[in-house]
Amino acid sequence: MKNLLLLGVVSLIVLSSCKNKDEKEEAEDTAVESQVAENQSTNEEAVKFPIYNFENFEPLLHKEGDKTYVVNFWATWCKPCIAELPYFEKVNAEQKDKVEVILVSLDMPNMWKSRLEPFVENKGIKSEVVILDDPKQNDWIPKVAEEWGGGIPATLIYNKDKRNFYERGFTYEELNTELNKFLN
């Protein structure tokens, strides 16, 4: 009987200890989530460009206007992305009445103020720049294009009649060749 009573007391102590540990871990998780949200909120307020999670960004992939939409996924740390940006800018300037270029930055939050904003300003980028900040890449990448492996540069070109995805960089000539398939 004493052994049974002792076993019961020990079990209560262990269970109580586990419960306190779970509560402590839960409190730590909540604190971390709160800090992440606070940092994101601070970044969002300070950044010049719209910041989207994928749910809020997705409508940009399905516009129904009369234009052809060019959605380019890029980052300031991606050399092939940087190399092709002038071509998107040139297309944006030359065909603004028929084409809408959206440059989707995949830069990390700590780069938005220090790299992205100065880059866009220094290069005089006139195309629409937005930030996609959604850590669930495995969920949203296939929603952009089933065949996309996640590499950048990557570009979606679409209009109300046609839709193509390209997981590669473009020269100016290649970009115009592809766009002409949509515009003619």
Secondary structure as the mmCIF struct_conf table of DSSP 4:
data_model
#
loop_
_struct_conf.conf_type_id
_struct_conf.id
_struct_conf.beg_label_comp_id
_struct_conf.beg_label_asym_id
_struct_conf.beg_label_seq_id
_struct_conf.end_label_comp_id
_struct_conf.end_label_asym_id
_struct_conf.end_label_seq_id
HELX_RH_AL_P HELX_RH_AL_P1 LYS A 2 ALA A 46
BEND BEND1 LYS A 48 PHE A 49
STRN STRN1 ILE A 51 TYR A 52
HELX_RH_AL_P HELX_RH_AL_P2 PHE A 54 PHE A 57
HELX_RH_3T_P HELX_RH_3T_P1 GLU A 58 LEU A 61
BEND BEND2 HIS A 62 HIS A 62
BEND BEND3 GLY A 65 LYS A 67
STRN STRN2 THR A 68 TRP A 74
TURN_TY1_P TURN_TY1_P1 THR A 76 TRP A 77
HELX_RH_AL_P HELX_RH_AL_P3 LYS A 79 GLU A 94
BEND BEND4 GLN A 95 GLN A 95
TURN_TY1_P TURN_TY1_P2 LYS A 96 LYS A 98
STRN STRN3 VAL A 99 SER A 105
HELX_RH_3T_P HELX_RH_3T_P2 PRO A 109 MET A 111
HELX_RH_PI_P HELX_RH_PI_P1 TRP A 112 LEU A 116
HELX_RH_AL_P HELX_RH_AL_P4 GLU A 117 LYS A 123
TURN_TY1_P TURN_TY1_P3 GLY A 124 GLY A 124
BEND BEND5 SER A 127 SER A 127
STRN STRN4 GLU A 128 LEU A 132
BEND BEND6 PRO A 135 PRO A 135
HELX_RH_AL_P HELX_RH_AL_P5 GLN A 137 VAL A 144
TURN_TY1_P TURN_TY1_P4 GLU A 146 GLU A 147
BEND BEND7 GLY A 150 GLY A 150
BEND BEND8 ILE A 152 PRO A 153
STRN STRN5 ALA A 154 TYR A 158
BEND BEND9 LYS A 160 ASP A 161
STRN STRN6 ARG A 163 TYR A 166
BEND BEND10 ARG A 168 ARG A 168
HELX_RH_AL_P HELX_RH_AL_P6 TYR A 172 LEU A 183
#
